[in-house]
Amino acid sequence: MSKFTIHNLETVPAESKALLEQSKKAYGMIPNLHGVLAESPGIFEAYQTLHTLFTESSFNADELTVVWQTINVEHGCTYCVPAHTGIAEMMEVDSALSNALRNREAMPNAKLQALHDTTLLVVRNRGILSDAEMEAFFAAGYGQRQLLEIILGLSQKVISNYVNHLAHTPVDAPFKKFAWQNNK
């Protein structure tokens, strides 16, 4: 099995150095995922761009967390679930919501449940939803924009989840207390 390099500012390919510096400035550290992504400037830039676009979407902190963690848990990403648990805490998301997502439990309200259910359907059915499934999402108070933004969040998570599966990316020290195992 090959071992993926987790780059730092001394080992990073020149084309990724500015992106890695940006990560260090933004997070006060270089997340291990970013160190792995730095091997390929294109995927690293795509990931950072998608992250920015998704965090600037119409979703609030709870909704961002529902989309991210629904996908992370469904994909069984043992790096991203703890990382996004810590991120949710920093975004002041109620820990009850984070725990429900991590444990595959019901959401605290019908609107977030509809977002969770629809996100799962998009992931599991590769974007194919019935008219009834879309209408249920719209009836919960969401619109076409939010349905498309789920796909934006999924695009970001496919990069991180799949890269972490390939690289077996170790969880960063600040997020180890949120360790998670896929019990599916």
Solvent accessible surface area in square Angstrom, and as a share of the most:
residue,aa,sasa,rsa
1,M,206,0.92
2,S,86,0.55
3,K,187,0.79
4,F,85,0.36
5,T,71,0.41
6,I,67,0.34
7,H,16,0.07
8,N,65,0.33
9,L,42,0.21
10,E,151,0.68
11,T,76,0.44
12,V,16,0.09
13,P,37,0.23
14,A,89,0.69
15,E,127,0.57
16,S,0,0.00
17,K,84,0.36
18,A,73,0.56
19,L,30,0.15
20,L,0,0.00
21,E,79,0.35
22,Q,100,0.45
23,S,1,0.01
24,K,94,0.40
25,K,181,0.77
26,A,72,0.56
27,Y,105,0.40
28,G,65,0.63
29,M,52,0.23
30,I,36,0.18
31,P,15,0.10
32,N,31,0.16
33,L,5,0.03
34,H,11,0.05
35,G,0,0.00
36,V,8,0.05
37,L,3,0.02
38,A,0,0.00
39,E,100,0.45
40,S,48,0.31
41,P,44,0.28
42,G,50,0.48
43,I,58,0.29
44,F,0,0.00
45,E,100,0.45
46,A,40,0.31
47,Y,16,0.06
48,Q,23,0.10
49,T,67,0.39
50,L,35,0.17
51,H,39,0.18
52,T,62,0.36
53,L,88,0.44
54,F,0,0.00
55,T,51,0.30
56,E,122,0.55
57,S,18,0.11
58,S,48,0.31
59,F,11,0.05
60,N,87,0.45
61,A,34,0.27
62,D,50,0.26
63,E,14,0.06
64,L,11,0.05
65,T,1,0.01
66,V,0,0.00
67,V,0,0.00
68,W,2,0.01
69,Q,0,0.00
70,T,3,0.02
71,I,0,0.00
72,N,0,0.00
73,V,6,0.03
74,E,27,0.12
75,H,38,0.17
76,G,10,0.09
77,C,1,0.00
78,T,57,0.33
79,Y,10,0.04
80,C,3,0.02
81,V,0,0.00
82,P,0,0.00
83,A,9,0.07
84,H,9,0.04
85,T,12,0.07
86,G,3,0.02
87,I,45,0.23
88,A,1,0.01
89,E,104,0.46
90,M,133,0.59
91,M,59,0.26
92,E,156,0.70
93,V,10,0.06
94,D,93,0.48
95,S,76,0.49
96,A,64,0.50
97,L,4,0.02
98,S,5,0.03
99,N,73,0.38
100,A,9,0.07
101,L,3,0.01
102,R,36,0.13
103,N,86,0.44
104,R,96,0.35
105,E,96,0.43
106,A,78,0.60
107,M,14,0.06
108,P,90,0.57
109,N,76,0.39
110,A,84,0.65
111,K,82,0.35
112,L,13,0.06
113,Q,49,0.22
114,A,17,0.13
115,L,0,0.00
116,H,22,0.10
117,D,60,0.31
118,T,6,0.03
119,T,0,0.00
120,L,27,0.14
121,L,51,0.25
122,V,4,0.03
123,V,24,0.14
124,R,123,0.45
125,N,58,0.30
126,R,209,0.76
127,G,42,0.41
128,I,133,0.67
129,L,23,0.12
130,S,54,0.35
131,D,111,0.57
132,A,75,0.58
133,E,54,0.24
134,M,57,0.25
135,E,108,0.48
136,A,63,0.49
137,F,1,0.00
138,F,57,0.24
139,A,92,0.71
140,A,30,0.23
141,G,54,0.52
142,Y,14,0.05
143,G,27,0.26
144,Q,137,0.61
145,R,142,0.52
146,Q,33,0.15
147,L,22,0.11
148,L,120,0.60
149,E,17,0.08
150,I,0,0.00
151,I,79,0.40
152,L,41,0.21
153,G,0,0.00
154,L,30,0.15
155,S,43,0.28
156,Q,0,0.00
157,K,0,0.00
158,V,48,0.28
159,I,28,0.14
160,S,0,0.00
161,N,0,0.00
162,Y,111,0.42
163,V,19,0.11
164,N,8,0.04
165,H,76,0.34
166,L,121,0.60
167,A,15,0.11
168,H,118,0.53
169,T,11,0.06
170,P,68,0.43
171,V,28,0.16
172,D,6,0.03
173,A,81,0.63
174,P,70,0.44
175,F,23,0.10
176,K,122,0.52
177,K,154,0.65
178,F,32,0.13
179,A,67,0.52
180,W,22,0.08
181,Q,123,0.55
182,N,67,0.35
183,N,137,0.70
184,K,148,0.63
